[in-house]
């Protein structure tokens, strides 16, 4: 069930198998919404040690939305589903004046896992090592680089901005989660809202342990540093 730092709920099926469910909105950007929606939800499921199976989407669109926008959004979703080997199981799309930009208000992901392979945020023990894959801040860096591309190109080279935009290729933690589960990981949590500090706090709070973290050991790309300094983030 619900708990601090736990992004997924679990429902038992057969004695040895469970359904894993997760839900998230996408509100911070209009660019690549469909891709982000699928990837973030798949990451939540993978961080629980589950195999993503499908998603249900609730999409709200402003009256100004046209057919090409809707088509592009759903093409992004379908492309992401193909890469993740999952399918859209259902959902709802509505045009309403209560929003002034497209919003994926709910992405409900469905996954499955063997009961003995389930991983929670709250499973960490005293003496465990803390590992972060790739780099922190890659989703935010990519979103900012796409939303503020022209402004950034006034201060940085085009290749630098393009590289920052391309950070979205690193968003998936599904492969790393599979490796971690196979090698006895005790807890997993994907870094989303609240960044690395939020993820570490939720991991510690859910597990009932303290963490000793070396700030200089946290991996971060120079592009992220430059973008953050440019916008005082």
C-alpha positions in Angstrom: 0.0 0.0 0.0 0.9 3.7 0.2 3.9 4.8 2.1 6.6 7.5 2.2 8.9 7.1 -0.8 7.0 4.1 -2.1 6.0 4.8 -5.8 4.2 1.5 -6.3 1.4 -0.5 -4.8 1.5 -4.3 -4.9 -1.5 -6.8 -5.3 -1.0 -10.5 -4.9 -2.3 -12.8 -7.7 -1.1 -16.4 -7.6 0.9 -17.5 -4.5 4.2 -16.6 -6.1 3.2 -13.7 -8.4 2.1 -10.1 -7.7 0.8 -7.1 -9.8 2.8 -3.9 -9.3 0.9 -0.6 -9.9 2.2 3.0 -10.2 0.8 6.3 -11.2 2.3 9.7 -12.1 1.3 12.9 -13.9 3.4 14.8 -16.5 2.8 18.6 -15.9 6.2 20.3 -16.2 6.7 20.3 -20.0 4.8 20.1 -23.3 7.8 18.7 -25.2 8.1 14.9 -25.4 5.3 14.4 -22.9 4.3 11.0 -24.2 7.9 9.7 -24.0 8.4 11.1 -20.5 5.1 9.7 -19.3 5.9 6.2 -20.3 9.6 6.3 -19.2 9.0 7.7 -15.7 6.2 5.1 -15.0 8.4 2.2 -16.4 11.2 3.4 -14.1 8.9 3.3 -11.1 7.9 -0.3 -11.9 11.5 -1.4 -12.6 12.6 0.1 -9.3 10.2 -2.3 -7.6 11.8 -5.2 -9.5 8.8 -5.5 -11.7 8.5 -6.2 -15.4 6.4 -3.4 -17.0 3.3 -4.8 -18.8 1.1 -1.8 -19.8 -0.2 1.7 -19.0 -3.5 3.6 -18.8 -3.4 7.3 -19.7 -5.6 10.2 -18.8 -4.9 13.2 -21.1 -6.5 16.7 -20.7 -6.2 19.1 -23.7 -7.1 22.8 -24.0 -9.7 23.8 -26.5 -6.9 25.2 -28.7 -5.5 21.7 -29.2 -5.5 20.5 -32.8 -5.3 17.1 -34.4 -1.6 17.3 -35.2 -0.8 17.9 -31.5 -2.9 14.9 -30.4 -1.4 12.7 -33.2 2.2 13.7 -32.2 1.5 13.0 -28.5 0.1 9.6 -29.2 2.9 8.8 -31.6 5.3 9.5 -28.8 3.4 7.2 -26.5 3.3 4.4 -29.1 7.1 4.8 -29.8 7.9 4.6 -26.1 5.7 1.6 -25.7 7.4 -0.2 -28.5 10.9 0.4 -27.0 9.7 -0.8 -23.6 7.7 -3.7 -24.9 4.5 -2.6 -23.2 1.1 -1.5 -24.5 -1.5 1.1 -23.8 -4.2 -0.9 -22.0 -6.8 1.9 -22.0 -7.4 5.5 -20.8 -9.2 8.7 -21.4 -8.7 11.8 -23.6 -10.7 15.0 -23.1 -10.7 18.6 -24.3 -11.5 20.9 -21.5 -11.2 24.6 -20.7 -9.8 23.9 -17.2 -6.3 23.5 -18.7 -4.4 26.0 -20.8 -1.8 23.5 -22.1 -1.8 19.7 -22.7 -1.5 17.7 -19.5 -1.1 14.0 -19.0 -2.8 14.1 -15.6 -2.4 10.4 -14.9 -0.2 7.6 -16.2 -1.0 4.3 -14.4 1.6 1.7 -15.0 1.0 -2.1 -14.6 3.8 -4.5 -14.0 4.3 -8.0 -12.7 6.9 -9.6 -10.5 7.6 -12.8 -8.7 6.8 -12.3 -5.0 10.3 -13.2 -3.8 11.9 -10.8 -6.3 9.9 -7.7 -5.2 12.0 -4.7 -4.2 10.7 -1.7 -2.1 12.1 1.7 -1.3 12.1 0.6 2.4 14.3 -2.4 2.1 17.7 -0.9 2.9 19.8 -2.2 5.8 22.6 -0.8 7.9 25.8 -1.5 6.2 24.5 -1.4 2.6 26.2 0.5 -0.1 24.3 3.3 -1.9 24.7 3.2 -5.7 23.4 5.7 -8.3 23.4 4.8 -12.0 24.5 7.2 -14.7 24.2 10.9 -13.5 21.8 13.0 -11.5 19.7 15.8 -13.0 19.5 14.3 -16.5 15.8 14.6 -16.9 15.7 18.2 -15.8 18.7 19.1 -18.0 17.0 17.6 -21.0 13.7 19.4 -20.4 15.3 22.8 -19.8 17.5 22.4 -22.9 14.5 21.8 -25.0 12.2 24.4 -23.4 15.0 27.1 -23.4 17.0 26.0 -26.5 17.2 29.5 -28.2 18.1 31.2 -24.9 20.8 28.7 -24.2 22.3 29.0 -27.7 23.0 32.7 -27.0 25.5 31.5 -24.3 26.6 28.1 -25.4 27.5 26.3 -28.7 24.8 24.5 -30.6 26.5 21.1 -30.1 26.6 21.7 -26.3 22.8 22.4 -26.2 22.1 19.5 -28.5 24.0 17.2 -26.2 22.1 18.5 -23.2 18.8 17.9 -25.1 19.9 14.4 -25.8 20.1 13.4 -22.1 16.6 12.0 -22.4 18.2 8.9 -24.0 19.6 8.0 -20.5 16.3 8.3 -18.6 15.5 4.5 -18.5 16.6 2.6 -15.4 14.9 -0.6 -16.6 18.1 -2.4 -17.6 20.0 -1.3 -14.5 17.1 -2.5 -12.3 17.1 -5.9 -13.9 20.8 -6.2 -13.1 20.3 -5.0 -9.6 17.5 -7.5 -8.9 19.6 -10.3 -10.3 22.5 -9.4 -7.9 20.6 -9.1 -4.6 19.8 -5.4 -4.3 17.9 -4.7 -1.1 16.1 -1.4 -2.0 15.6 0.8 -5.1 14.2 4.2 -5.8 14.2 6.3 -9.0 15.3 9.9 -8.7 12.4 12.1 -9.8 10.6 14.7 -7.7 12.9 16.3 -5.2 16.0 15.3 -7.1 18.9 13.2 -5.5 18.3 14.7 -2.0 14.6 13.8 -2.1 15.3 10.3 -3.3 17.9 9.7 -0.6 15.6 11.1 2.1 12.7 8.9 1.0 15.0 5.9 0.8 16.2 6.5 4.4 12.8 7.4 5.8 11.1 4.3 4.2 13.9 2.0 5.4 14.3 3.5 8.9 18.0 4.0 8.5 20.5 6.9 8.3 22.7 7.5 5.2 26.3 8.7 5.0 26.7 10.2 1.5 29.9 11.7 0.0 28.6 14.8 -1.9 31.7 14.8 -4.2 31.0 11.2 -5.2 27.6 11.9 -6.7 27.9 11.8 -10.5 26.8 14.9 -12.4 27.5 16.0 -16.0 29.1 19.4 -16.7 26.1 20.2 -19.0 23.8 20.0 -16.0 26.1 22.3 -14.0 26.2 24.9 -16.7 22.4 24.8 -17.3 21.7 25.2 -13.6 24.1 28.1 -13.3 22.6 29.8 -16.3 19.1 29.8 -14.8 20.2 30.0 -11.1 18.9 26.6 -10.2 
